[in-house]
Amino acid sequence: MTSKELLYVEDALGHENFMKTCSKTTSEQLKDVNLSTYVQQLESKHNEIFNKFLNLL
C-alpha cells in the first residue's frame, strides 16, 4: 500500500469513527423511538464500514 493510499484509509477511518460517535450520541438523545432506532442502524452501518477500512491495514 502506498503512503497516499494509507493516508486515505486513515482519513476514512477518522470520518467513520466520527460518524459512529455522532450516531451513538444522537440515538441516545432522541425521544422518538422510531427515529432513534433508525439512527442506531446508521451507527451499525458506520461501524461495519469502519471495520472494513480497518481490515485494509
Backbone bond lengths (Angstrom), bond angles and torsions (degrees), N, CA, C in turn:
res aa  C-N    CA-C-N  psi(-1)  N-CA   C-N-CA  omega(-1)  CA-C   N-CA-C  phi
1 M - - - 1.449 - - 1.526 108.10 -
2 T 1.318 115.79 131.15 1.459 119.58 -179.80 1.527 110.09 -74.31
3 S 1.317 115.50 165.03 1.464 119.48 -179.78 1.526 110.75 -65.67
4 K 1.326 117.37 -33.73 1.466 120.50 178.14 1.527 110.55 -66.79
5 E 1.319 117.07 -41.31 1.468 120.99 177.33 1.521 110.77 -65.07
6 L 1.311 117.00 -39.99 1.459 121.43 178.23 1.528 110.66 -62.40
7 L 1.320 117.01 -41.72 1.459 120.39 177.07 1.521 111.02 -62.22
8 Y 1.327 116.89 -39.22 1.459 120.76 177.98 1.523 110.68 -62.37
9 V 1.321 117.01 -46.00 1.466 121.12 -179.11 1.523 110.17 -64.13
10 E 1.321 117.34 -43.14 1.467 120.85 178.65 1.529 110.72 -61.97
11 D 1.326 116.96 -41.08 1.457 121.37 178.16 1.530 110.59 -64.56
12 A 1.313 116.37 -43.85 1.466 121.00 179.07 1.533 110.73 -63.45
13 L 1.327 117.43 -39.30 1.463 120.96 176.79 1.527 110.77 -60.80
14 G 1.314 115.87 -42.33 1.460 120.13 179.05 1.521 111.87 -63.16
15 H 1.327 116.26 -42.62 1.461 120.04 179.09 1.525 111.73 -65.27
16 E 1.309 116.66 -44.39 1.469 120.16 -179.49 1.524 111.22 -66.46
17 N 1.325 116.81 -37.67 1.462 120.37 177.37 1.530 109.96 -63.64
18 F 1.331 116.42 -41.53 1.458 121.03 177.61 1.529 110.57 -61.87
19 M 1.331 117.14 -44.09 1.467 120.88 -179.59 1.532 111.19 -65.83
20 K 1.343 117.06 -38.45 1.476 120.22 175.96 1.515 110.53 -59.94
21 T 1.330 115.81 -47.34 1.459 121.12 -177.72 1.528 111.12 -64.00
22 C 1.328 116.37 -44.68 1.477 120.04 179.20 1.522 110.85 -63.37
23 S 1.313 116.73 -42.84 1.465 120.53 -179.20 1.524 110.95 -63.62
24 K 1.323 116.20 -43.37 1.459 120.20 -179.46 1.533 110.76 -63.38
25 T 1.317 116.32 -47.42 1.456 121.13 179.93 1.526 111.17 -61.27
26 T 1.313 116.08 -43.85 1.461 120.62 -178.38 1.521 111.37 -66.41
27 S 1.326 117.19 -44.55 1.468 119.70 -178.28 1.532 111.36 -62.72
28 E 1.330 116.55 -32.01 1.464 120.07 178.80 1.527 112.02 -72.48
29 Q 1.323 116.90 -25.32 1.461 120.92 -176.76 1.526 113.41 -91.57
30 L 1.323 116.50 -19.26 1.464 119.77 -176.69 1.524 111.51 -73.06
31 K 1.310 115.96 140.01 1.459 121.27 178.13 1.527 111.46 -95.04
32 D 1.333 116.78 -25.15 1.459 121.81 177.61 1.530 108.86 -74.41
33 V 1.316 116.77 116.69 1.467 121.84 -174.15 1.522 111.41 -63.13
34 N 1.320 117.34 -43.32 1.468 120.41 -178.96 1.522 111.67 -64.20
35 L 1.310 116.06 -43.54 1.457 120.34 179.18 1.525 110.83 -66.96
36 S 1.313 116.73 -40.30 1.461 121.21 177.89 1.533 110.91 -62.13
37 T 1.314 116.36 -41.37 1.465 120.95 178.09 1.521 110.88 -63.09
38 Y 1.329 116.49 -42.10 1.464 120.63 178.53 1.530 111.10 -62.12
39 V 1.319 117.05 -43.95 1.460 120.66 -179.36 1.536 110.20 -67.64
40 Q 1.315 118.01 -32.69 1.465 120.95 174.56 1.524 110.35 -64.36
41 Q 1.316 117.07 -36.78 1.467 120.85 176.21 1.526 110.50 -65.35
42 L 1.327 116.24 -37.89 1.466 120.19 175.83 1.528 110.42 -63.42
43 E 1.315 116.01 -41.65 1.471 120.14 177.66 1.524 110.28 -59.55
44 S 1.314 116.07 -43.60 1.456 120.84 179.30 1.526 111.28 -62.53
45 K 1.329 116.62 -41.51 1.463 121.27 179.47 1.525 110.62 -65.05
46 H 1.318 117.62 -42.66 1.467 120.46 179.02 1.530 110.52 -67.56
47 N 1.314 117.30 -33.48 1.467 120.46 175.65 1.530 110.07 -64.51
48 E 1.322 116.11 -41.13 1.467 121.10 178.81 1.535 110.56 -63.29
49 I 1.316 116.45 -44.73 1.467 120.77 178.88 1.523 110.28 -64.79
50 F 1.336 117.34 -41.53 1.468 122.00 177.41 1.523 110.22 -56.68
51 N 1.322 116.57 -46.47 1.463 120.73 -178.89 1.515 111.90 -65.55
52 K 1.325 117.81 -35.19 1.466 120.64 177.51 1.523 110.42 -64.85
53 F 1.333 117.10 -43.35 1.462 119.70 177.08 1.519 110.77 -65.43
54 L 1.324 117.19 -39.21 1.456 121.23 -179.52 1.527 110.38 -63.29
55 N 1.317 117.20 -36.33 1.464 120.70 179.46 1.513 112.85 -68.59
56 L 1.331 117.49 -16.70 1.465 120.50 175.80 1.516 111.49 -69.94
57 L 1.318 115.98 -23.19 1.470 120.45 -179.50 1.467 107.93 -85.78
